[in-house]
Amino acid sequence: RCKTLEQVLIKAERMIKEGADIIDIGAESTRPGSVSISEQEELDRLLPVLTKLVKVVKIPISVDTYKPVVAKKVLQAGATIINDITGLQRFEEMARIISQFNAGVILMHMQGSPENMQDRPQYADVVSEILEYLQRSIDIAIEVGIDPKKIAVDPGIGFGKTDSHNLQILKNLNRFKELDKPVLLGVSRKSLIGNILNIPAEDRLIGSLTATAFGLMQGVTIIRTHDVQATRQTVKIAQAIMKN
């Protein structure tokens, strides 16, 4: 969404000031119905930003990509985490590349691809099936030598799920602790919030924070958000309640 390198740097600096622990950048939209772009186009968008960011940002930089060629280039350029929406299950060499760089990985669940994932997604038992998928992703990661301490999992809210599926996942987030990995929740501004409240993306902050607080109470430890300051405050309140 940032049109210039300067805009990216200003936004990153603001996020860090507001309390971000990781900056996650991506050059290919994976929202429902989006069409994939070439490796070259993705790199053309990513590398100028990444090479500048690594010089000025002291916190880890995660890159949202599922393409091995892109992953290799961004890890060479200084990224330290790969956020893979396919959970290492689309391209075999992805896990090996992450292992070679001793990088971290976020393993997400998705049914189908961004282009078709919302075309009537179906599950017999959504939570159990996602757990099985993510366990397979963890096994793939560990088999090639990715550090088990550098693996996190993401159930993939909105990626090949109906609103009902998403609500079942949110209601049962504590089950993902069975995987013995940090659980990431990415619910910020998603269509689930918009559909429940009947509001556009820019008005979904309160709904996003409500779902975030609910996730924190169930053991989620990483929050992917567009609104760092508000989310940081939500985290502090939830943690204070849980610790008391």
C-alpha positions as CSV (number, residue, x, y, z in Angstrom):
1,R,0.0,0.0,0.0
2,C,3.0,2.3,0.4
3,K,3.8,4.0,-2.9
4,T,7.3,5.1,-2.1
5,L,10.3,3.8,-0.2
6,E,10.1,6.9,2.1
7,Q,6.5,6.0,3.0
8,V,7.5,2.5,3.9
9,L,10.3,3.7,6.2
10,I,8.0,6.2,7.9
11,K,5.4,3.5,8.5
12,A,8.0,1.0,9.8
13,E,9.5,3.6,12.1
14,R,6.0,4.4,13.4
15,M,5.2,0.7,14.0
16,I,8.4,0.2,15.9
17,K,7.8,3.3,18.0
18,E,4.3,2.0,18.8
19,G,5.7,-1.3,20.0
20,A,6.0,-3.8,17.1
21,D,8.4,-6.7,17.8
22,I,8.5,-7.9,14.1
23,I,7.9,-6.1,10.9
24,D,6.2,-8.3,8.3
25,I,6.4,-7.1,4.7
26,G,4.8,-8.6,1.5
27,A,4.7,-7.7,-2.1
28,E,2.0,-10.0,-3.4
29,S,-1.6,-9.6,-2.2
30,T,-3.1,-12.9,-1.0
31,R,-6.6,-11.6,-0.2
32,P,-9.5,-13.7,-1.6
33,G,-9.7,-13.6,-5.4
34,S,-6.2,-12.1,-5.8
35,V,-4.0,-13.3,-8.7
36,S,-0.4,-14.3,-8.2
37,I,2.4,-12.2,-9.6
38,S,5.8,-13.4,-11.0
39,E,8.8,-14.1,-8.9
40,Q,10.6,-11.2,-10.6
41,E,7.8,-8.7,-10.0
42,E,7.7,-9.8,-6.3
43,L,11.4,-9.3,-6.0
44,D,11.4,-6.0,-7.8
45,R,8.9,-4.7,-5.2
46,L,10.5,-6.3,-2.2
47,L,14.3,-5.9,-2.5
48,P,14.6,-2.1,-2.6
49,V,12.4,-1.9,0.5
50,L,14.1,-4.7,2.4
51,T,17.7,-3.7,1.7
52,K,16.9,-0.2,3.1
53,L,14.8,-1.5,6.0
54,V,17.5,-3.9,7.3
55,K,19.9,-1.0,7.6
56,V,17.6,1.1,9.8
57,V,15.4,-1.4,11.6
58,K,16.8,-3.2,14.7
59,I,13.9,-5.7,15.1
60,P,13.5,-8.9,13.0
61,I,12.0,-8.6,9.5
62,S,9.6,-11.2,8.3
63,V,8.7,-11.6,4.6
64,D,5.4,-12.9,3.5
65,T,6.1,-15.2,0.5
66,Y,5.6,-18.8,-0.5
67,K,8.0,-18.8,-3.4
68,P,11.5,-20.4,-2.8
69,V,13.4,-18.1,-5.2
70,V,11.9,-15.1,-3.4
71,A,12.6,-16.6,0.0
72,K,16.3,-17.2,-0.9
73,K,16.8,-13.6,-2.2
74,V,15.2,-11.9,0.8
75,L,17.1,-14.1,3.3
76,Q,20.3,-13.2,1.6
77,A,19.3,-9.5,1.8
78,G,18.8,-9.7,5.6
79,A,15.2,-10.9,6.4
80,T,15.2,-13.5,9.2
81,I,11.7,-15.0,9.1
82,I,9.6,-16.4,6.2
83,N,5.9,-16.2,6.6
84,D,4.6,-18.9,4.3
85,I,0.8,-19.0,3.6
86,T,1.2,-22.6,2.2
87,G,2.9,-23.9,5.3
88,L,5.9,-25.3,3.3
89,Q,3.5,-27.6,1.5
90,R,3.5,-26.1,-2.0
91,F,7.2,-26.1,-2.9
92,E,9.5,-28.8,-1.6
93,E,12.6,-26.6,-1.6
94,M,11.1,-23.9,0.5
95,A,11.9,-25.7,3.8
96,R,15.5,-26.4,2.7
97,I,16.2,-22.8,1.9
98,I,14.8,-21.6,5.3
99,S,17.0,-24.3,7.0
100,Q,20.1,-23.2,5.1
101,F,19.8,-19.7,6.4
102,N,18.9,-20.8,9.9
103,A,15.8,-18.6,9.6
104,G,12.5,-18.6,11.4
105,V,9.3,-19.7,9.7
106,I,5.6,-19.0,10.2
107,L,3.5,-22.0,9.0
108,M,0.0,-21.0,7.9
109,H,-2.9,-23.1,6.9
110,M,-4.8,-22.4,3.7
111,Q,-7.3,-24.4,1.8
112,G,-6.9,-23.9,-2.0
113,S,-5.1,-20.8,-3.3
114,P,-5.9,-17.1,-2.8
115,E,-7.5,-17.1,-6.3
116,N,-10.1,-19.8,-5.4
117,M,-9.9,-20.3,-1.6
118,Q,-13.3,-18.7,-0.9
119,D,-15.1,-20.8,-3.6
120,R,-17.3,-22.8,-1.1
121,P,-14.6,-24.1,1.3
122,Q,-15.6,-27.3,3.1
123,Y,-14.4,-29.2,6.1
124,A,-15.7,-32.2,8.1
125,D,-14.0,-30.8,11.3
126,V,-12.3,-27.5,10.6
127,V,-10.1,-27.4,13.7
128,S,-9.0,-31.0,13.6
129,E,-8.1,-30.7,9.9
130,I,-6.1,-27.5,10.4
131,L,-4.2,-29.2,13.3
132,E,-3.3,-32.2,11.1
133,Y,-2.2,-29.9,8.3
134,L,0.0,-27.7,10.6
135,Q,1.5,-30.8,12.3
136,R,2.5,-32.0,8.8
137,S,4.1,-28.6,8.1
138,I,6.0,-28.8,11.4
139,D,7.3,-32.3,10.5
140,I,8.4,-31.0,7.1
141,A,10.3,-28.1,8.8
142,I,12.0,-30.3,11.4
143,E,13.0,-33.0,8.9
144,V,15.1,-30.6,6.9
145,G,16.7,-29.1,10.0
146,I,14.8,-25.9,10.7
147,D,15.3,-25.0,14.3
148,P,12.2,-26.2,16.2
149,K,12.5,-23.1,18.4
150,K,12.1,-20.9,15.3
151,I,8.8,-22.3,14.1
152,A,5.4,-20.6,14.7
153,V,1.9,-21.7,13.4
154,D,-1.0,-19.7,12.1
155,P,-4.5,-21.3,11.6
156,G,-5.1,-18.9,8.7
157,I,-8.2,-16.9,9.5
158,G,-10.0,-16.1,6.2
159,F,-7.8,-18.4,4.0
160,G,-10.2,-20.9,2.6
161,K,-12.7,-20.6,5.4
162,T,-16.3,-19.4,5.8
163,D,-17.2,-17.0,8.6
164,S,-18.6,-20.0,10.5
165,H,-15.2,-21.8,10.1
166,N,-13.3,-18.7,11.2
167,L,-15.5,-18.4,14.3
168,Q,-15.0,-22.1,15.2
169,I,-11.2,-21.5,14.9
170,L,-11.4,-18.5,17.2
171,K,-13.6,-20.3,19.7
172,N,-11.0,-23.2,19.8
173,L,-7.7,-21.4,19.6
174,N,-6.6,-23.1,22.8
175,R,-6.4,-26.4,20.9
176,F,-3.6,-25.1,18.8
177,K,-1.4,-25.3,21.9
178,E,-1.4,-29.0,21.2
179,L,1.2,-28.4,18.5
180,D,3.7,-27.0,21.1
181,K,4.6,-24.0,19.0
182,P,3.9,-20.3,19.3
183,V,0.5,-19.5,17.8
184,L,0.0,-16.5,15.5
185,L,-3.4,-14.9,15.1
186,G,-4.0,-12.7,12.1
187,V,-7.5,-11.3,12.3
188,S,-6.8,-7.6,11.9
189,R,-9.5,-5.9,9.7
190,K,-10.4,-9.2,8.0
191,S,-13.8,-9.7,6.2
192,L,-15.0,-11.8,9.1
193,I,-15.1,-8.7,11.3
194,G,-16.6,-6.7,8.4
195,N,-19.3,-9.3,7.8
196,I,-20.4,-9.5,11.5
197,L,-20.5,-5.7,11.9
198,N,-21.3,-4.7,8.3
199,I,-18.6,-2.2,8.1
200,P,-15.6,-1.4,5.7
201,A,-12.0,-2.4,6.4
202,E,-11.0,1.0,7.7
203,D,-13.7,0.8,10.5
204,R,-12.8,-2.6,11.8
205,L,-10.3,-1.7,14.6
206,I,-12.6,-2.3,17.6
207,G,-13.8,-5.7,16.2
208,S,-10.3,-6.7,15.5
209,L,-9.1,-5.9,19.0
210,T,-12.0,-7.8,20.5
211,A,-11.0,-10.9,18.6
212,T,-7.4,-10.3,19.5
213,A,-8.2,-10.1,23.2
214,F,-10.1,-13.4,22.9
215,G,-7.2,-15.0,21.2
216,L,-4.7,-13.8,23.9
217,M,-6.9,-15.3,26.6
218,Q,-6.6,-18.7,24.8
219,G,-2.8,-18.7,24.6
220,V,-2.0,-16.9,21.3
221,T,1.4,-15.3,21.6
222,I,2.0,-13.5,18.3
223,I,-0.5,-11.0,16.9
224,R,-0.3,-9.8,13.3
225,T,-1.9,-6.4,13.1
226,H,-2.2,-3.2,11.0
227,D,-2.8,-1.1,14.2
228,V,0.2,-1.5,16.4
229,Q,-0.5,1.0,19.2
230,A,-4.1,-0.1,19.8
231,T,-3.1,-3.8,19.7
232,R,-0.2,-3.2,22.1
233,Q,-2.6,-1.7,24.6
234,T,-5.0,-4.6,24.2
235,V,-2.2,-7.0,24.8
236,K,-1.1,-5.2,28.0
237,I,-4.6,-5.2,29.4
238,A,-5.2,-8.9,28.6
239,Q,-1.8,-9.9,30.1
240,A,-2.5,-7.9,33.3
241,I,-5.8,-9.7,33.7
242,M,-4.3,-13.1,33.0
243,K,-1.4,-12.5,35.4
244,N,-3.5,-11.4,38.3
